[in-house]
Amino acid sequence: MEIKFEKFENKTSLERQRKLFIECFPETIGTSVVTNDHYRWKFHSFPYSPKSFEYIARLEDEILGYYAAIPYQYNFFGRKVSVGMVCDVMTGVKARGKGVFTKLGAFSTNQMKEQGLAFTTGYPIRKEVIPGHLKVGWEIQFELPLYIKFLKMNSFLKSKKLSALIPLINLGVFLYRGPLRLFTLSNDEALNVEIYSEKEIDKISGLDDFVASWQNEIPISLIKNADFFKWRLGGPGKSYFINVVKNKNKILGLSISRKILKDNVPSLGILDFMVLNDNKLVTNILHRSLTRLAFEHKIEAILCMTSEFIKRKYKFFSNGFIKSPFKFFLIIKRFDDTINGDRLKDLQNWHLMWIDSDDL
């Protein structure tokens, strides 16, 4: 029997695809991610056309593997290009070690190239999947560490059966953050912070103008506007905080975050963090607003996946973040020869955060 590689037809095969998803990602059982509603939101409600690209490896009526991408739009040095953000790549247990992953990856990315994509991006955290990508032409561009700011260590120490150390370690965390605050305490009475939910995007006056101005500062940047934000933050069962720093009616900085549970630690994950003109004062005010938000919601840690360059640019260290042992990778497969590869490999051309992926 021959394995066939073909376009995925969700109207007839969604139940089998969902079954494969649970088999490959059992940690998602019990969350909204496994639902049909989540699938339809992710792959069939994108605000631009086409909505997505989806392919499968099939043996008779059984789906052995699935490979998908969402066509994000990027500004590449003033040029608008379509970029396939590859996600939900999976191979069933019975098909592993038989070359299905590699063959499906080659077939799928060749199909995407024919659809006119400039390149594809991926954000794996598991190193074991990377060799399969490299075999079909992907390249590792950068490491994207996970940075953590601890506010308390209660849940973390309890999970390690070290509850007796909580008072001492929390004191150490407080003392560590204290001197750092001396570098970030300046303020400006003309600046104020407003907090919105994902359902209030239309109420954020000046949002598209702010993002357009910010985007002009970043050579390679994800094109974001109100429609994109409504989709990206509109997943079933998810809610977000949008912190906006304003001077009168002009937005100078913005962050997007979400409450998550990371290794049993109540955490605030930063999806995006943008500041115009690298304004240090606005940067620090935005960080402080996230810290206040975390304390209000009994959050014990703030997390952010980003690059070393962005960590320095947005003062993550002086605002209490440390580098964790965990890291993601940005991998790219380039299709369009007019896209300069050296420009792609220059970390300072990018603003990379969770919003560029499908995570969080």
C-alpha positions in Angstrom: 0.0 0.0 0.0 1.3 3.4 -1.0 1.3 6.5 1.3 -0.2 9.4 -0.4 0.6 13.1 0.2 -2.2 15.5 -0.5 -4.1 18.6 0.5 -6.2 18.1 3.7 -9.9 18.2 3.3 -11.3 19.2 6.7 -15.0 18.7 5.7 -14.5 15.0 5.4 -11.5 14.3 7.6 -11.5 16.6 10.6 -12.4 13.9 13.1 -9.4 11.9 12.1 -7.1 14.9 12.2 -8.3 15.8 15.7 -7.7 12.2 16.8 -4.1 12.4 15.5 -3.6 15.8 17.2 -4.5 14.3 20.6 -2.2 11.3 20.0 0.7 13.6 19.1 0.0 16.3 21.8 -1.5 14.5 24.8 -0.6 17.4 27.0 -3.4 19.4 25.4 -6.2 17.0 26.5 -8.8 18.9 28.5 -8.0 22.3 26.9 -9.8 24.3 24.2 -6.9 23.5 21.9 -8.2 20.0 21.1 -11.7 21.3 20.1 -13.1 21.6 16.6 -13.9 25.3 17.4 -10.2 25.9 18.0 -9.2 24.2 14.8 -11.7 26.3 12.8 -10.6 29.5 14.4 -6.9 28.8 13.8 -7.1 27.5 10.2 -10.3 28.9 8.8 -10.9 32.4 10.2 -7.6 34.2 9.4 -8.5 37.7 8.3 -6.7 37.4 4.9 -6.9 35.0 2.0 -5.9 32.2 1.8 -6.9 31.3 5.4 -4.3 28.5 5.7 -2.3 25.7 4.0 -3.0 22.1 5.1 -1.5 18.9 3.9 -1.5 15.2 5.1 0.2 11.9 4.6 -2.5 9.3 4.2 -2.5 5.5 4.1 -5.9 4.4 2.8 -8.4 6.1 5.3 -5.8 6.7 8.0 -4.1 10.0 8.5 -0.4 9.4 9.3 0.8 12.9 9.4 -0.4 16.5 9.1 1.5 19.7 8.1 0.0 23.2 8.1 0.9 26.9 7.9 -0.9 30.2 8.3 0.1 32.9 5.7 1.2 35.7 8.0 2.0 39.0 6.2 5.5 40.5 6.9 7.1 43.8 6.1 10.5 42.9 4.6 12.5 46.1 4.2 9.5 48.0 2.9 8.1 45.1 0.8 5.0 43.2 1.8 5.5 39.5 1.6 3.4 36.4 2.5 5.2 34.1 5.0 4.0 30.6 6.0 4.0 30.3 9.8 4.2 26.5 10.0 2.4 25.0 13.0 0.6 21.8 14.2 3.1 19.6 12.4 2.6 16.0 13.6 3.3 12.4 12.7 1.4 9.5 14.3 3.2 7.0 16.5 2.9 4.2 13.9 4.5 6.3 11.2 7.5 7.5 13.1 11.0 6.4 12.0 9.8 5.6 8.5 10.6 8.8 6.7 7.0 10.1 6.7 7.8 13.3 8.5 10.6 14.2 6.0 8.6 13.3 2.9 5.5 15.2 4.2 7.7 18.2 5.0 9.2 18.2 1.5 5.8 17.8 -0.2 4.1 20.5 1.9 6.8 23.1 1.6 7.0 22.6 -2.1 3.2 23.1 -2.3 3.6 26.3 -0.3 6.4 27.6 -2.6 4.1 27.1 -5.6 1.5 29.2 -3.8 3.9 32.2 -3.8 5.1 32.3 -0.2 8.4 34.1 0.2 9.6 31.8 3.0 8.3 29.7 5.9 8.9 30.1 9.6 8.8 27.7 12.5 9.4 27.9 16.2 10.2 24.4 17.6 11.2 23.9 21.2 11.9 20.2 20.9 15.3 19.6 19.4 14.4 16.1 18.2 12.1 17.5 15.5 14.8 19.8 14.0 16.8 17.2 12.0 13.7 16.3 10.0 13.2 19.9 9.1 16.9 20.4 8.1 16.7 17.4 5.7 14.2 19.3 3.5 15.9 22.6 3.4 15.0 24.5 6.6 17.8 26.4 8.3 18.2 27.4 12.0 18.3 31.2 12.2 18.3 32.0 15.9 17.8 30.8 19.4 14.9 32.4 21.2 15.4 31.9 25.0 12.5 32.0 27.5 13.1 34.8 29.9 11.5 34.7 33.4 10.8 37.4 36.0 9.9 35.8 39.4 7.7 37.8 41.7 7.2 35.0 44.2 8.6 31.4 44.3 5.7 29.8 46.3 4.4 27.4 43.6 7.8 26.7 42.1 9.3 25.7 45.5 6.2 23.7 46.4 6.5 21.7 43.2 10.1 20.9 44.2 9.0 19.9 47.7 11.0 22.9 49.2 8.1 24.7 50.9 10.3 25.4 53.9 12.5 27.7 51.8 9.6 29.9 50.6 10.1 32.8 53.0 13.9 32.9 52.5 13.8 32.6 48.7 11.0 35.2 48.4 13.1 37.6 50.5 15.9 37.0 48.1 13.6 37.7 45.1 12.5 40.9 46.7 16.0 42.0 47.4 17.1 41.2 43.9 14.3 43.3 42.4 14.9 46.2 44.8 18.2 47.6 43.3 16.9 47.0 39.8 14.0 49.3 40.4 16.4 52.2 41.0 17.1 52.2 37.3 13.4 52.2 36.3 11.6 54.5 38.7 11.6 57.7 36.5 8.2 58.8 35.3 6.3 61.4 33.4 2.9 62.7 34.5 2.0 63.2 30.8 2.1 59.4 30.3 -0.7 57.1 31.4 -1.4 53.4 31.1 -4.7 52.0 29.9 -5.6 48.3 30.0 -8.0 46.7 27.6 -9.2 43.1 26.9 -9.1 41.3 23.6 -12.8 42.2 23.2 -12.1 45.9 23.4 -9.6 46.3 20.5 -12.0 48.7 18.6 -11.9 51.0 21.7 -8.1 51.4 21.4 -7.9 54.7 19.5 -4.8 55.1 17.4 -3.9 51.4 17.4 -3.3 51.0 13.7 -1.4 54.3 13.5 0.9 53.2 16.4 1.6 49.8 14.9 2.3 51.3 11.4 4.8 53.8 13.0 6.4 51.1 15.0 6.6 48.8 12.0 8.6 51.5 10.1 11.3 51.1 12.7 11.7 47.3 12.2 13.2 46.0 8.9 11.5 42.6 9.1 8.2 42.8 11.0 4.9 41.0 11.3 2.2 43.2 9.8 -0.3 43.7 12.6 -3.5 45.8 12.6 -6.8 45.7 14.4 -8.2 42.9 12.2 -5.1 40.8 12.8 -5.2 41.4 16.6 -8.9 40.4 16.7 -8.1 37.1 15.0 -4.8 36.4 16.9 -6.4 37.1 20.3 -9.7 35.5 19.4 -9.0 31.8 20.1 -11.7 29.9 22.0 -11.3 30.0 25.7 -8.5 32.6 25.8 -8.3 36.1 27.2 -5.6 38.7 27.1 -4.5 42.0 28.6 -3.5 44.8 26.3 -1.5 47.4 28.2 -1.3 50.7 26.4 1.1 53.6 27.3 -0.3 56.9 26.0 0.7 60.6 25.9 -2.7 62.2 25.6 -4.2 60.4 22.6 -1.0 59.1 21.1 0.1 55.5 21.8 3.8 55.2 22.6 4.0 51.6 23.8 1.9 48.5 24.0 2.1 45.0 25.4 -0.2 42.0 25.1 -0.1 39.3 27.8 -2.1 36.3 29.0 -2.5 34.4 32.2 -1.0 30.9 31.9 0.0 28.0 34.1 3.7 27.1 33.4 4.9 24.0 35.3 2.2 24.6 37.9 3.4 28.2 38.4 0.7 30.9 37.9 2.4 33.1 35.2 1.8 36.0 32.9 3.0 35.3 29.3 4.0 38.3 27.2 2.8 37.8 23.7 4.0 41.1 22.4 5.9 44.2 23.6 6.3 47.3 21.4 7.7 50.7 22.1 8.2 53.6 19.6 11.7 55.0 19.1 13.2 52.7 21.8 11.9 55.1 24.4 13.5 54.0 27.7 10.9 55.7 29.9 8.0 54.2 28.1 9.7 50.8 28.1 10.1 50.9 31.9 6.5 52.2 32.5 5.2 49.3 30.3 7.3 46.8 32.4 6.0 48.3 35.6 2.4 48.1 34.4 2.9 44.4 33.7 4.3 43.8 37.1 1.4 45.6 38.8 -1.0 43.6 36.7 0.7 40.3 37.7 0.5 41.2 41.4 -3.2 42.1 41.1 -3.9 38.7 39.6 -1.7 36.7 42.1 0.8 35.9 39.4 4.1 34.6 40.5 6.2 34.8 37.3 6.3 36.8 34.1 7.5 35.0 31.0 8.7 36.1 27.5 10.1 34.3 24.6 12.3 36.6 22.6 15.8 37.2 21.2 18.9 38.4 23.0 18.7 41.6 20.9 15.1 42.4 21.9 15.9 41.5 25.6 18.6 44.2 25.5 16.5 46.7 23.5 13.5 46.6 25.8 15.5 46.4 29.1 14.3 43.0 30.2 17.4 42.4 32.5 17.1 45.8 34.3 13.4 45.0 34.8 14.1 41.8 36.6 14.1 39.1 33.9 16.6 36.2 33.9 17.4 33.7 31.1 15.9 30.3 31.7 17.3 26.9 30.6 14.4 26.7 28.0 14.7 28.0 24.5 12.9 28.0 21.2 14.4 28.2 17.8 13.4 30.2 14.7 13.8 28.1 11.6 13.3 29.3 8.1 12.9 27.8 4.6 13.4 30.4 1.9 11.6 30.1 -1.4 12.0 33.5 -3.0 15.5 34.2 -4.2 14.9 37.9 -4.1 14.7 37.7 -0.3 18.2 38.4 0.8 19.4 35.5 3.0 21.9 37.6 4.9 19.2 40.0 5.9 17.1 37.1 7.3 20.1 36.0 9.3 20.7 39.4 11.0 19.0 39.2 14.4 18.8 43.0 14.6 16.5 43.1 11.7 13.8 41.2 13.6 11.3 41.8 16.4 10.6 38.2 17.5 8.1 37.3 20.2 5.3 34.8 20.8 3.0 36.7 18.6 5.0 35.7 15.5 4.3 32.1 16.3 1.0 30.3 17.1 1.9 29.8 20.8 0.3 31.4 23.8 
